[in-house]
């Protein structure tokens, strides 16, 4: 399943497995009987993930983004 996705990296394998386990468990707990309930369960899963991401601490802010060497090179070339 993982290898059909573009951008798959072996070093992130544990993160992929964690996500698929989370997704599988959430969909099992939803116990959906039809497509409408399955769609609602998937939407709830996305909402839950979004809330978790909002609560997490970010390591990149605007200033560190601008100070990134790759970003400064791009910005300097387009002046």
Secondary structure, DSSP 8 states (H G I E B T S, - for coil): -GGGSTT--GGGHHHHHHHHHHHHHHHHHHT--SHHHHHHHHHHHHHHHHHHHHHS--S--HHHHHHSHHHHHHHHHT-
